[in-house]
């Protein structure tokens, strides 16, 4: 279980389950089971989010690589990056269309 706070990379897991640094992890929605893998970036998961205040939509990307602390919020031709491993968004080629 991941922290719901952007930029917080703590997670809870069963004691018998351990991730190796660099391991590629699959993420699924806990409610419907859909695969959260990004179609644009194979090493990232993506969740389409809706702002509760103004109902605007944005994409939340986070690394699927164990030990990689990088998260990106992409909306309206703007990218915000979080985490010590975050790259310059220009290197990721986010598509704003």
mmCIF file of the C-alpha atoms, coordinates in Angstrom:
data_MODEL
# 
_entry.id   MODEL 
# 
loop_
_atom_site.group_PDB 
_atom_site.id 
_atom_site.type_symbol 
_atom_site.label_atom_id 
_atom_site.label_alt_id 
_atom_site.label_comp_id 
_atom_site.label_asym_id 
_atom_site.label_entity_id 
_atom_site.label_seq_id 
_atom_site.pdbx_PDB_ins_code 
_atom_site.Cartn_x 
_atom_site.Cartn_y 
_atom_site.Cartn_z 
_atom_site.occupancy 
_atom_site.B_iso_or_equiv 
_atom_site.pdbx_formal_charge 
_atom_site.auth_seq_id 
_atom_site.auth_comp_id 
_atom_site.auth_asym_id 
_atom_site.auth_atom_id 
_atom_site.pdbx_PDB_model_num 
ATOM 1  C CA . UNK A 1 1  ? 0.000   0.000   0.000   1.00 0.00 ? 1  UNK A CA 1 
ATOM 2  C CA . UNK A 1 2  ? 1.416   3.333   -1.096  1.00 0.00 ? 2  UNK A CA 1 
ATOM 3  C CA . UNK A 1 3  ? 1.202   6.623   0.713   1.00 0.00 ? 3  UNK A CA 1 
ATOM 4  C CA . UNK A 1 4  ? -1.464  8.865   -0.884  1.00 0.00 ? 4  UNK A CA 1 
ATOM 5  C CA . UNK A 1 5  ? 0.764   11.931  -0.423  1.00 0.00 ? 5  UNK A CA 1 
ATOM 6  C CA . UNK A 1 6  ? 2.699   13.095  -3.484  1.00 0.00 ? 6  UNK A CA 1 
ATOM 7  C CA . UNK A 1 7  ? 6.426   12.900  -2.806  1.00 0.00 ? 7  UNK A CA 1 
ATOM 8  C CA . UNK A 1 8  ? 6.063   10.472  0.116   1.00 0.00 ? 8  UNK A CA 1 
ATOM 9  C CA . UNK A 1 9  ? 7.659   7.179   -0.898  1.00 0.00 ? 9  UNK A CA 1 
ATOM 10 C CA . UNK A 1 10 ? 6.833   5.122   2.187   1.00 0.00 ? 10 UNK A CA 1 
ATOM 11 C CA . UNK A 1 11 ? 4.716   2.032   1.685   1.00 0.00 ? 11 UNK A CA 1 
ATOM 12 C CA . UNK A 1 12 ? 3.316   -0.826  3.740   1.00 0.00 ? 12 UNK A CA 1 
ATOM 13 C CA . UNK A 1 13 ? 3.722   -4.455  2.725   1.00 0.00 ? 13 UNK A CA 1 
ATOM 14 C CA . UNK A 1 14 ? 3.405   -7.978  4.075   1.00 0.00 ? 14 UNK A CA 1 
ATOM 15 C CA . UNK A 1 15 ? 6.449   -9.088  6.091   1.00 0.00 ? 15 UNK A CA 1 
ATOM 16 C CA . UNK A 1 16 ? 7.136   -11.974 3.676   1.00 0.00 ? 16 UNK A CA 1 
ATOM 17 C CA . UNK A 1 17 ? 7.232   -9.702  0.629   1.00 0.00 ? 17 UNK A CA 1 
ATOM 18 C CA . UNK A 1 18 ? 10.397  -7.743  -0.180  1.00 0.00 ? 18 UNK A CA 1 
ATOM 19 C CA . UNK A 1 19 ? 11.314  -5.667  -3.217  1.00 0.00 ? 19 UNK A CA 1 
ATOM 20 C CA . UNK A 1 20 ? 14.840  -5.543  -4.614  1.00 0.00 ? 20 UNK A CA 1 
ATOM 21 C CA . UNK A 1 21 ? 16.163  -2.120  -5.563  1.00 0.00 ? 21 UNK A CA 1 
ATOM 22 C CA . UNK A 1 22 ? 15.766  -1.693  -9.324  1.00 0.00 ? 22 UNK A CA 1 
ATOM 23 C CA . UNK A 1 23 ? 13.020  -4.326  -9.607  1.00 0.00 ? 23 UNK A CA 1 
ATOM 24 C CA . UNK A 1 24 ? 10.170  -3.326  -11.949 1.00 0.00 ? 24 UNK A CA 1 
ATOM 25 C CA . UNK A 1 25 ? 6.888   -3.460  -10.014 1.00 0.00 ? 25 UNK A CA 1 
ATOM 26 C CA . UNK A 1 26 ? 3.363   -3.777  -11.431 1.00 0.00 ? 26 UNK A CA 1 
ATOM 27 C CA . UNK A 1 27 ? 0.663   -1.586  -9.884  1.00 0.00 ? 27 UNK A CA 1 
ATOM 28 C CA . UNK A 1 28 ? -3.080  -2.250  -10.020 1.00 0.00 ? 28 UNK A CA 1 
ATOM 29 C CA . UNK A 1 29 ? -6.110  -0.343  -8.760  1.00 0.00 ? 29 UNK A CA 1 
ATOM 30 C CA . UNK A 1 30 ? -7.137  -1.850  -5.403  1.00 0.00 ? 30 UNK A CA 1 
ATOM 31 C CA . UNK A 1 31 ? -10.821 -1.387  -6.278  1.00 0.00 ? 31 UNK A CA 1 
ATOM 32 C CA . UNK A 1 32 ? -11.166 -2.552  -9.872  1.00 0.00 ? 32 UNK A CA 1 
ATOM 33 C CA . UNK A 1 33 ? -7.849  -4.325  -10.493 1.00 0.00 ? 33 UNK A CA 1 
ATOM 34 C CA . UNK A 1 34 ? -6.939  -2.373  -13.654 1.00 0.00 ? 34 UNK A CA 1 
ATOM 35 C CA . UNK A 1 35 ? -3.232  -2.229  -14.536 1.00 0.00 ? 35 UNK A CA 1 
ATOM 36 C CA . UNK A 1 36 ? -1.890  1.276   -13.797 1.00 0.00 ? 36 UNK A CA 1 
ATOM 37 C CA . UNK A 1 37 ? 1.055   1.035   -16.213 1.00 0.00 ? 37 UNK A CA 1 
ATOM 38 C CA . UNK A 1 38 ? 1.520   4.162   -18.294 1.00 0.00 ? 38 UNK A CA 1 
ATOM 39 C CA . UNK A 1 39 ? 0.992   3.640   -22.011 1.00 0.00 ? 39 UNK A CA 1 
ATOM 40 C CA . UNK A 1 40 ? 3.521   6.429   -22.698 1.00 0.00 ? 40 UNK A CA 1 
ATOM 41 C CA . UNK A 1 41 ? 6.346   5.520   -20.305 1.00 0.00 ? 41 UNK A CA 1 
ATOM 42 C CA . UNK A 1 42 ? 6.994   1.822   -19.623 1.00 0.00 ? 42 UNK A CA 1 
ATOM 43 C CA . UNK A 1 43 ? 8.775   2.370   -16.292 1.00 0.00 ? 43 UNK A CA 1 
ATOM 44 C CA . UNK A 1 44 ? 5.989   4.517   -14.846 1.00 0.00 ? 44 UNK A CA 1 
ATOM 45 C CA . UNK A 1 45 ? 2.478   4.026   -13.553 1.00 0.00 ? 45 UNK A CA 1 
ATOM 46 C CA . UNK A 1 46 ? -0.189  6.650   -14.289 1.00 0.00 ? 46 UNK A CA 1 
ATOM 47 C CA . UNK A 1 47 ? -3.420  7.607   -12.572 1.00 0.00 ? 47 UNK A CA 1 
ATOM 48 C CA . UNK A 1 48 ? -5.896  10.088  -14.075 1.00 0.00 ? 48 UNK A CA 1 
ATOM 49 C CA . UNK A 1 49 ? -6.913  12.374  -11.201 1.00 0.00 ? 49 UNK A CA 1 
ATOM 50 C CA . UNK A 1 50 ? -9.663  14.996  -10.761 1.00 0.00 ? 50 UNK A CA 1 
ATOM 51 C CA . UNK A 1 51 ? -9.199  18.045  -8.528  1.00 0.00 ? 51 UNK A CA 1 
ATOM 52 C CA . UNK A 1 52 ? -12.087 18.127  -6.030  1.00 0.00 ? 52 UNK A CA 1 
ATOM 53 C CA . UNK A 1 53 ? -12.201 21.942  -5.943  1.00 0.00 ? 53 UNK A CA 1 
ATOM 54 C CA . UNK A 1 54 ? -12.394 22.890  -9.620  1.00 0.00 ? 54 UNK A CA 1 
ATOM 55 C CA . UNK A 1 55 ? -12.945 19.452  -11.267 1.00 0.00 ? 55 UNK A CA 1 
ATOM 56 C CA . UNK A 1 56 ? -9.821  19.926  -13.440 1.00 0.00 ? 56 UNK A CA 1 
ATOM 57 C CA . UNK A 1 57 ? -8.090  16.754  -14.595 1.00 0.00 ? 57 UNK A CA 1 
ATOM 58 C CA . UNK A 1 58 ? -4.406  15.897  -14.334 1.00 0.00 ? 58 UNK A CA 1 
ATOM 59 C CA . UNK A 1 59 ? -2.210  12.859  -14.776 1.00 0.00 ? 59 UNK A CA 1 
ATOM 60 C CA . UNK A 1 60 ? -0.145  11.552  -11.864 1.00 0.00 ? 60 UNK A CA 1 
ATOM 61 C CA . UNK A 1 61 ? 2.898   9.510   -12.924 1.00 0.00 ? 61 UNK A CA 1 
ATOM 62 C CA . UNK A 1 62 ? 5.168   7.602   -10.545 1.00 0.00 ? 62 UNK A CA 1 
ATOM 63 C CA . UNK A 1 63 ? 8.079   5.244   -11.027 1.00 0.00 ? 63 UNK A CA 1 
ATOM 64 C CA . UNK A 1 64 ? 7.490   1.502   -11.182 1.00 0.00 ? 64 UNK A CA 1 
ATOM 65 C CA . UNK A 1 65 ? 11.162  0.887   -10.376 1.00 0.00 ? 65 UNK A CA 1 
ATOM 66 C CA . UNK A 1 66 ? 11.687  -0.131  -6.740  1.00 0.00 ? 66 UNK A CA 1 
ATOM 67 C CA . UNK A 1 67 ? 13.813  2.440   -4.952  1.00 0.00 ? 67 UNK A CA 1 
ATOM 68 C CA . UNK A 1 68 ? 13.299  5.154   -7.586  1.00 0.00 ? 68 UNK A CA 1 
ATOM 69 C CA . UNK A 1 69 ? 11.677  8.164   -5.922  1.00 0.00 ? 69 UNK A CA 1 
ATOM 70 C CA . UNK A 1 70 ? 10.134  10.153  -8.755  1.00 0.00 ? 70 UNK A CA 1 
ATOM 71 C CA . UNK A 1 71 ? 6.615   11.476  -9.266  1.00 0.00 ? 71 UNK A CA 1 
ATOM 72 C CA . UNK A 1 72 ? 5.191   13.867  -11.875 1.00 0.00 ? 72 UNK A CA 1 
ATOM 73 C CA . UNK A 1 73 ? 1.930   15.790  -12.013 1.00 0.00 ? 73 UNK A CA 1 
ATOM 74 C CA . UNK A 1 74 ? 1.066   16.713  -15.602 1.00 0.00 ? 74 UNK A CA 1 
ATOM 75 C CA . UNK A 1 75 ? -1.717  19.190  -16.380 1.00 0.00 ? 75 UNK A CA 1 
ATOM 76 C CA . UNK A 1 76 ? -2.435  22.009  -18.814 1.00 0.00 ? 76 UNK A CA 1 
ATOM 77 C CA . UNK A 1 77 ? 1.034   22.010  -20.371 1.00 0.00 ? 77 UNK A CA 1 
ATOM 78 C CA . UNK A 1 78 ? 2.625   22.135  -16.912 1.00 0.00 ? 78 UNK A CA 1 
ATOM 79 C CA . UNK A 1 79 ? 4.712   19.468  -15.192 1.00 0.00 ? 79 UNK A CA 1 
ATOM 80 C CA . UNK A 1 80 ? 5.571   19.388  -11.500 1.00 0.00 ? 80 UNK A CA 1 
ATOM 81 C CA . UNK A 1 81 ? 8.203   16.907  -10.375 1.00 0.00 ? 81 UNK A CA 1 
ATOM 82 C CA . UNK A 1 82 ? 8.765   15.410  -6.930  1.00 0.00 ? 82 UNK A CA 1 
ATOM 83 C CA . UNK A 1 83 ? 11.366  13.102  -5.435  1.00 0.00 ? 83 UNK A CA 1 
ATOM 84 C CA . UNK A 1 84 ? 15.128  12.862  -5.334  1.00 0.00 ? 84 UNK A CA 1 
ATOM 85 C CA . UNK A 1 85 ? 15.232  10.789  -8.547  1.00 0.00 ? 85 UNK A CA 1 
ATOM 86 C CA . UNK A 1 86 ? 12.936  13.037  -10.607 1.00 0.00 ? 86 UNK A CA 1 
ATOM 87 C CA . UNK A 1 87 ? 14.297  14.026  -13.986 1.00 0.00 ? 87 UNK A CA 1 
ATOM 88 C CA . UNK A 1 88 ? 13.797  17.246  -15.857 1.00 0.00 ? 88 UNK A CA 1 
ATOM 89 C CA . UNK A 1 89 ? 10.351  16.772  -17.423 1.00 0.00 ? 89 UNK A CA 1 
ATOM 90 C CA . UNK A 1 90 ? 11.765  17.663  -20.853 1.00 0.00 ? 90 UNK A CA 1 
ATOM 91 C CA . UNK A 1 91 ? 13.701  14.382  -20.764 1.00 0.00 ? 91 UNK A CA 1 
ATOM 92 C CA . UNK A 1 92 ? 10.447  12.456  -20.355 1.00 0.00 ? 92 UNK A CA 1 
ATOM 93 C CA . UNK A 1 93 ? 8.618   13.903  -23.378 1.00 0.00 ? 93 UNK A CA 1 
ATOM 94 C CA . UNK A 1 94 ? 5.209   14.326  -21.777 1.00 0.00 ? 94 UNK A CA 1 
ATOM 95 C CA . UNK A 1 95 ? 2.563   14.848  -24.470 1.00 0.00 ? 95 UNK A CA 1 
ATOM 96 C CA . UNK A 1 96 ? 0.214   17.752  -23.768 1.00 0.00 ? 96 UNK A CA 1 
ATOM 97 C CA . UNK A 1 97 ? -2.342  16.895  -26.457 1.00 0.00 ? 97 UNK A CA 1 
# 
